Amino acid sequence: MKYGRKVAIVGGSRIPFARSNTAYATKSNQEMLTAAFKGVVDKFQLHGEAVGEVAAGAVLKHSRDFNLCRESVLSCGLSPATPAYDLQMACGTGLQATINIANKIALGQIESGIGGGTDTTSDAPVALNEKLRKILLEANRAKTTGQKLAALAKFRPSMLAPAIPSNGEPRTKMSMGEHCELMVKEWSIPREAQDLLAFESHKKAAAAYEAGFYDDLIVPFGKLTRDNNLRADITLEKLASLGPAFDKKSGRGTLSAGNSTPLTDGASAVLLASEDWCKAKGLKPQAYLTHCQTSAVDFAGNAREGLLIAPAYAVPQMLARAGIKLQDFDFYEIHEAFAGQVLCTLKAWESDEYCRKQLGLAGALGSIDRAKLNIKGGSLAAGHPFAATGGRILATLAKIIDQNKGGRGLISICAAGGLGVTAIVER
């Protein structure tokens, strides 16, 4: 068995991302993920072929989708002999799926594979009221008619109210936006800086679309040919006019609908392979996935740690293993869950005190060249279908490096649960 082989990123495909309850209001996770997979199959002429493995997932998933990835594989044009499985790591799902595939390629266990993800908040699972669910299960366990009737007699009309999915953290009952508000207050991130980052995200994405950068990365789906959250005509004045979205009472809220990602529907997929497989297929790698790192923080038990700060820990650990500095990158792809989250992470790396006391480093990691950050736009412009974001970022960065005829890029993704997923892509 070969160990430590190079893992090529051959390329990716995704459907346009859509704001929740708009273009994909009636589309399912399976339909969207199948479309993203089919985009890869068509792009690289994999019809009827079996790749080594496919991994993907969704954060919001119906019980009927227990085998979501496999069912999508069976409908996308790949050989039915292709193994597939689901995984879930909140907003890091898509990148973690590709990392899982990459690790098996590096170990020589498979020659090729596809990683991806999908999410829809339009078709979110609506569950039975918890009290009603327990009554029905009790009735189902009953051995006699009397026992069944006794269980059902506990029913009350109020129990017909469904259990709606929540994006609140189970341990704090706070939403991701509420947690990010705490972070920007802790790090003193001004509203103007958040709005500027959002403005730049939209402008960069609009320019990339106009230049044709996304033409071969996005396959039309439904009636969409581009992300419908993108606002090419956005202005700083319009952003500044938006009220607080999460802290509306204190008068100090700085996160708005404009500098936060909206609830979004979409799917993405990326093809990875060994160099031998690429040569046999006549395919040219765009770049290589060389390092990765996951991390987690005690956001519930440590008041100083923000829910979305985990990538600040993962990146220096990954850099130490790679033997490079934060400044040794040509491109930075930092997931824009909120503009404030990105700015908190950057400020944490610039802080000598934080890097010493919290990260255990000798000093600050330092600043990055902001001109190299999310140069084709980020999540604030494209939207953020939780599990699909990692695939979008990885495919985008690989193409950027390919067009640049080389270079090195950093990926940093924060996730619910105090998690972070990071990676290095280079050629």
ZALOKOL-380103 format. One record per residue (C-alpha): x, y, z. Coordinates in pm, whole numbers. Layout:
N
site u->X	v->Y	w->Z
...
! end
This chain:
427
site u->0	v->0	w->0
site u->123	v->350	w->-85
site u->125	v->611	w->190
site u->150	v->988	w->171
site u->51	v->1025	w->-194
site u->-32	v->1368	w->-333
site u->-404	v->1445	w->-349
site u->-512	v->1631	w->-660
site u->-812	v->1861	w->-674
site u->-944	v->1796	w->-1022
site u->-1229	v->2045	w->-1002
site u->-1574	v->2111	w->-864
site u->-1929	v->2193	w->-952
site u->-2219	v->2350	w->-767
site u->-2565	v->2479	w->-829
site u->-2635	v->2850	w->-780
site u->-2708	v->2929	w->-417
site u->-3052	v->3069	w->-337
site u->-3193	v->3260	w->-44
site u->-3424	v->3047	w->167
site u->-3785	v->3028	w->45
site u->-3707	v->3171	w->-297
site u->-3597	v->2978	w->-609
site u->-3554	v->2641	w->-436
site u->-3852	v->2661	w->-201
site u->-3982	v->2324	w->-325
site u->-3647	v->2155	w->-388
site u->-3510	v->1882	w->-161
site u->-3158	v->1816	w->-40
site u->-3147	v->1505	w->-255
site u->-3245	v->1694	w->-571
site u->-2984	v->1962	w->-508
site u->-2703	v->1724	w->-414
site u->-2780	v->1505	w->-715
site u->-2753	v->1811	w->-940
site u->-2413	v->1904	w->-792
site u->-2285	v->1547	w->-834
site u->-2419	v->1538	w->-1189
site u->-2232	v->1860	w->-1259
site u->-1906	v->1683	w->-1168
site u->-1999	v->1370	w->-1366
site u->-2078	v->1574	w->-1677
site u->-1776	v->1801	w->-1640
site u->-1525	v->1517	w->-1616
site u->-1708	v->1255	w->-1825
site u->-1758	v->1004	w->-1546
site u->-2085	v->859	w->-1677
site u->-2123	v->496	w->-1576
site u->-1791	v->495	w->-1391
site u->-1729	v->407	w->-1029
site u->-1512	v->640	w->-826
site u->-1352	v->509	w->-509
site u->-1592	v->675	w->-268
site u->-1833	v->967	w->-230
site u->-1885	v->1153	w->97
site u->-2135	v->1432	w->160
site u->-2390	v->1549	w->412
site u->-2646	v->1803	w->523
site u->-2697	v->1986	w->850
site u->-3077	v->2001	w->821
site u->-3192	v->1659	w->707
site u->-3522	v->1470	w->698
site u->-3533	v->1123	w->852
site u->-3610	v->989	w->505
site u->-3265	v->1111	w->397
site u->-3073	v->873	w->623
site u->-2880	v->759	w->311
site u->-2880	v->1095	w->134
site u->-2540	v->1075	w->-32
site u->-2586	v->721	w->-159
site u->-2930	v->799	w->-305
site u->-2790	v->1105	w->-481
site u->-2504	v->898	w->-623
site u->-2754	v->647	w->-762
site u->-2924	v->928	w->-955
site u->-2629	v->1133	w->-1081
site u->-2486	v->913	w->-1357
site u->-2205	v->741	w->-1167
site u->-2193	v->363	w->-1157
site u->-2421	v->213	w->-889
site u->-2105	v->33	w->-771
site u->-1979	v->362	w->-622
site u->-1975	v->351	w->-239
site u->-2116	v->657	w->-62
site u->-2187	v->774	w->291
site u->-2318	v->1072	w->488
site u->-2137	v->1281	w->746
site u->-2215	v->1602	w->934
site u->-1988	v->1862	w->1094
site u->-2216	v->2166	w->1092
site u->-2085	v->2438	w->857
site u->-1760	v->2243	w->811
site u->-1938	v->1943	w->659
site u->-1843	v->2002	w->296
site u->-1475	v->2060	w->362
site u->-1458	v->1770	w->609
site u->-1615	v->1543	w->346
site u->-1339	v->1628	w->98
site u->-1075	v->1582	w->369
site u->-1209	v->1232	w->439
site u->-1184	v->1147	w->70
site u->-837	v->1304	w->46
site u->-706	v->1102	w->338
site u->-810	v->774	w->174
site u->-644	v->880	w->-151
site u->-325	v->977	w->35
site u->-322	v->638	w->209
site u->-366	v->452	w->-119
site u->-704	v->308	w->-19
site u->-886	v->468	w->-315
site u->-776	v->638	w->-637
site u->-1053	v->895	w->-670
site u->-1353	v->1031	w->-486
site u->-1604	v->1310	w->-456
site u->-1675	v->1520	w->-149
site u->-1963	v->1760	w->-110
site u->-2262	v->1884	w->79
site u->-2611	v->2026	w->55
site u->-2854	v->2217	w->271
site u->-3198	v->2369	w->248
site u->-3376	v->2576	w->509
site u->-3676	v->2603	w->276
site u->-3748	v->2230	w->308
site u->-3638	v->2201	w->669
site u->-3766	v->1899	w->866
site u->-4066	v->1985	w->1082
site u->-4102	v->1733	w->1365
site u->-4386	v->1632	w->1591
site u->-4426	v->1814	w->1917
site u->-4197	v->1630	w->2163
site u->-4479	v->1559	w->2409
site u->-4698	v->1418	w->2132
site u->-4411	v->1208	w->2000
site u->-4362	v->1046	w->2341
site u->-4734	v->976	w->2373
site u->-4740	v->805	w->2034
site u->-4436	v->595	w->2122
site u->-4595	v->499	w->2453
site u->-4912	v->394	w->2271
site u->-4706	v->192	w->2026
site u->-4538	v->5	w->2314
site u->-4869	v->-69	w->2486
site u->-4969	v->-436	w->2504
site u->-5343	v->-391	w->2557
site u->-5618	v->-168	w->2422
site u->-5660	v->-14	w->2765
site u->-5295	v->80	w->2783
site u->-5309	v->236	w->2436
site u->-5617	v->442	w->2528
site u->-5454	v->553	w->2855
site u->-5153	v->680	w->2665
site u->-5362	v->858	w->2400
site u->-5576	v->1017	w->2671
site u->-5274	v->1231	w->2761
site u->-5307	v->1416	w->2430
site u->-5387	v->1788	w->2443
site u->-5466	v->2012	w->2141
site u->-5162	v->2229	w->2222
site u->-4945	v->1932	w->2132
site u->-5036	v->1977	w->1764
site u->-4788	v->2266	w->1749
site u->-4489	v->2127	w->1552
site u->-4127	v->2135	w->1663
site u->-3956	v->2381	w->1427
site u->-3579	v->2342	w->1368
site u->-3370	v->2596	w->1557
site u->-3023	v->2729	w->1484
site u->-2965	v->2793	w->1853
site u->-2677	v->2622	w->2033
site u->-2815	v->2346	w->2260
site u->-2587	v->2446	w->2550
site u->-2651	v->2820	w->2542
site u->-2989	v->2850	w->2363
site u->-2833	v->3140	w->2170
site u->-2824	v->3168	w->1792
site u->-2501	v->3189	w->1597
site u->-2569	v->3556	w->1531
site u->-2617	v->3627	w->1902
site u->-2288	v->3453	w->1975
site u->-2114	v->3655	w->1705
site u->-2250	v->3975	w->1862
site u->-2067	v->3878	w->2180
site u->-1751	v->3821	w->1978
site u->-1751	v->4158	w->1802
site u->-1811	v->4333	w->2133
site u->-1523	v->4137	w->2293
site u->-1291	v->4229	w->2007
site u->-1428	v->4584	w->1954
site u->-1507	v->4532	w->1585
site u->-1686	v->4844	w->1452
site u->-2000	v->4829	w->1237
site u->-1826	v->5020	w->957
site u->-1556	v->4755	w->921
site u->-1818	v->4479	w->902
site u->-2017	v->4664	w->637
site u->-1702	v->4729	w->434
site u->-1612	v->4360	w->428
site u->-1967	v->4274	w->314
site u->-1952	v->4543	w->46
site u->-1622	v->4406	w->-85
site u->-1756	v->4050	w->-88
site u->-2045	v->4144	w->-316
site u->-1831	v->4360	w->-543
site u->-1564	v->4091	w->-585
site u->-1826	v->3822	w->-659
site u->-2003	v->4044	w->-911
site u->-1675	v->4115	w->-1089
site u->-1591	v->3743	w->-1095
site u->-1927	v->3661	w->-1251
site u->-1884	v->3931	w->-1515
site u->-1537	v->3801	w->-1598
site u->-1677	v->3449	w->-1650
site u->-1487	v->3297	w->-1359
site u->-1790	v->3100	w->-1238
site u->-1904	v->2980	w->-1581
site u->-1759	v->2630	w->-1542
site u->-1806	v->2607	w->-1166
site u->-2183	v->2653	w->-1159
site u->-2447	v->2442	w->-1332
site u->-2792	v->2601	w->-1377
site u->-3060	v->2457	w->-1152
site u->-3427	v->2538	w->-1167
site u->-3445	v->2891	w->-1307
site u->-3120	v->3013	w->-1155
site u->-2787	v->3059	w->-1331
site u->-2615	v->3258	w->-1053
site u->-2646	v->3310	w->-677
site u->-2957	v->3515	w->-609
site u->-2820	v->3666	w->-289
site u->-2556	v->3856	w->-487
site u->-2615	v->4233	w->-498
site u->-2395	v->4386	w->-767
site u->-2541	v->4732	w->-699
site u->-2481	v->4723	w->-324
site u->-2360	v->5043	w->-156
site u->-2207	v->5121	w->180
site u->-2493	v->5365	w->240
site u->-2750	v->5089	w->192
site u->-2561	v->4858	w->425
site u->-2533	v->5129	w->689
site u->-2909	v->5188	w->678
site u->-2992	v->4834	w->793
site u->-3086	v->4788	w->1158
site u->-2937	v->4533	w->1400
site u->-3042	v->4175	w->1328
site u->-2959	v->4004	w->1658
site u->-2906	v->4264	w->1931
site u->-3201	v->4495	w->1878
site u->-3255	v->4612	w->2236
site u->-2921	v->4729	w->2373
site u->-2856	v->4990	w->2105
site u->-2509	v->4837	w->2057
site u->-2588	v->4568	w->1801
site u->-2365	v->4581	w->1491
site u->-2460	v->4263	w->1305
site u->-2718	v->4335	w->1036
site u->-2888	v->4141	w->759
site u->-2631	v->4292	w->524
site u->-2312	v->4189	w->704
site u->-2446	v->3843	w->802
site u->-2510	v->3551	w->569
site u->-2878	v->3479	w->501
site u->-3039	v->3137	w->533
site u->-2954	v->2973	w->202
site u->-3029	v->2665	w->-10
site u->-2769	v->2496	w->-232
site u->-2526	v->2211	w->-297
site u->-2166	v->2162	w->-410
site u->-1925	v->1881	w->-499
site u->-1550	v->1843	w->-565
site u->-1360	v->1567	w->-745
site u->-1031	v->1455	w->-586
site u->-788	v->1193	w->-715
site u->-438	v->1051	w->-717
site u->-193	v->1173	w->-980
site u->-192	v->828	w->-1143
site u->-571	v->835	w->-1177
site u->-557	v->1182	w->-1332
site u->-295	v->1072	w->-1584
site u->-497	v->765	w->-1679
site u->-804	v->981	w->-1738
site u->-617	v->1258	w->-1915
site u->-721	v->1510	w->-1648
site u->-502	v->1793	w->-1523
site u->-504	v->1870	w->-1150
site u->-591	v->2227	w->-1066
site u->-414	v->2215	w->-730
site u->-335	v->1981	w->-440
site u->-487	v->1947	w->-94
site u->-178	v->1922	w->125
site u->-271	v->1990	w->489
site u->-581	v->2007	w->706
site u->-670	v->2067	w->1069
site u->-984	v->2065	w->1280
site u->-1026	v->2235	w->1617
site u->-1282	v->2305	w->1888
site u->-1322	v->2563	w->2166
site u->-1508	v->2565	w->2497
site u->-1742	v->2847	w->2401
site u->-1998	v->2753	w->2667
site u->-1756	v->2723	w->2959
site u->-1506	v->2997	w->2875
site u->-1654	v->3345	w->2845
site u->-1349	v->3472	w->2655
site u->-1389	v->3221	w->2374
site u->-1638	v->3292	w->2096
site u->-1848	v->3025	w->1932
site u->-1688	v->3095	w->1594
site u->-1324	v->3146	w->1694
site u->-1207	v->2783	w->1660
site u->-1026	v->2839	w->1325
site u->-796	v->3079	w->1510
site u->-665	v->2767	w->1689
site u->-663	v->2530	w->1392
site u->-462	v->2751	w->1158
site u->-146	v->2790	w->1373
site u->-148	v->2417	w->1447
site u->-165	v->2347	w->1074
site u->101	v->2607	w->993
site u->340	v->2455	w->1247
site u->303	v->2113	w->1087
site u->349	v->2258	w->739
site u->649	v->2466	w->848
site u->518	v->2794	w->705
site u->393	v->3130	w->832
site u->51	v->3292	w->805
site u->196	v->3536	w->555
site u->322	v->3257	w->324
site u->0	v->3246	w->124
site u->-104	v->3396	w->-207
site u->-475	v->3359	w->-132
site u->-694	v->3340	w->179
site u->-1043	v->3191	w->170
site u->-1205	v->3265	w->506
site u->-1570	v->3169	w->535
site u->-1782	v->3479	w->592
site u->-2053	v->3342	w->820
site u->-2059	v->3697	w->950
site u->-1827	v->3980	w->855
site u->-1764	v->4026	w->1226
site u->-1646	v->3666	w->1264
site u->-1383	v->3709	w->994
site u->-1260	v->4032	w->1152
site u->-1246	v->3876	w->1500
site u->-1034	v->3590	w->1369
site u->-794	v->3824	w->1191
site u->-765	v->4042	w->1502
site u->-700	v->3735	w->1719
site u->-404	v->3638	w->1498
site u->-273	v->3995	w->1524
site u->-295	v->3996	w->1904
site u->29	v->3911	w->2081
site u->-156	v->3857	w->2410
site u->-421	v->3627	w->2263
site u->-170	v->3422	w->2065
site u->48	v->3376	w->2372
site u->-220	v->3311	w->2636
site u->-491	v->3135	w->2437
site u->-305	v->2973	w->2148
site u->18	v->2895	w->2333
site u->236	v->3062	w->2070
site u->556	v->3262	w->2111
site u->383	v->3571	w->1978
site u->128	v->3704	w->1731
site u->78	v->3520	w->1403
site u->52	v->3861	w->1242
site u->-159	v->4024	w->973
site u->-255	v->3904	w->628
site u->-264	v->4102	w->306
site u->-635	v->4187	w->283
site u->-604	v->4224	w->-96
site u->-560	v->3844	w->-105
site u->-876	v->3770	w->98
site u->-1176	v->3607	w->-75
site u->-1079	v->3759	w->-408
site u->-1377	v->3613	w->-596
site u->-1627	v->3703	w->-324
site u->-1727	v->3505	w->-18
site u->-2025	v->3368	w->169
site u->-2172	v->3714	w->234
site u->-2225	v->3748	w->-141
site u->-2291	v->3387	w->-242
site u->-2493	v->3284	w->62
site u->-2426	v->2998	w->300
site u->-2604	v->2662	w->258
site u->-2435	v->2514	w->564
site u->-2291	v->2186	w->433
site u->-2235	v->2319	w->80
site u->-2000	v->2605	w->166
site u->-1686	v->2394	w->201
site u->-1718	v->2253	w->-150
site u->-1781	v->2601	w->-291
site u->-1469	v->2739	w->-128
site u->-1243	v->2446	w->-218
site u->-1345	v->2444	w->-585
site u->-1311	v->2822	w->-606
site u->-964	v->2825	w->-453
site u->-839	v->2538	w->-671
site u->-948	v->2726	w->-982
site u->-789	v->3051	w->-859
site u->-457	v->2870	w->-811
site u->-489	v->2701	w->-1150
site u->-553	v->3031	w->-1326
site u->-261	v->3182	w->-1136
site u->-43	v->2895	w->-1264
site u->51	v->2810	w->-907
site u->42	v->2944	w->-556
site u->-71	v->2857	w->-206
site u->-410	v->2917	w->-46
site u->-551	v->2893	w->307
site u->-908	v->2781	w->381
site u->-1066	v->2863	w->718
site u->-1423	v->2766	w->807
site u->-1596	v->2825	w->1141
site u->-1884	v->2601	w->1243
site u->-2157	v->2565	w->1503
site u->-2062	v->2382	w->1820
site u->-1741	v->2582	w->1856
site u->-1577	v->2392	w->1568
site u->-1327	v->2493	w->1301
site u->-1205	v->2322	w->982
site u->-903	v->2449	w->791
site u->-693	v->2336	w->495
site u->-402	v->2429	w->271
site u->-429	v->2409	w->-106
site u->-125	v->2460	w->-327
site u->51	v->2388	w->-654
! end
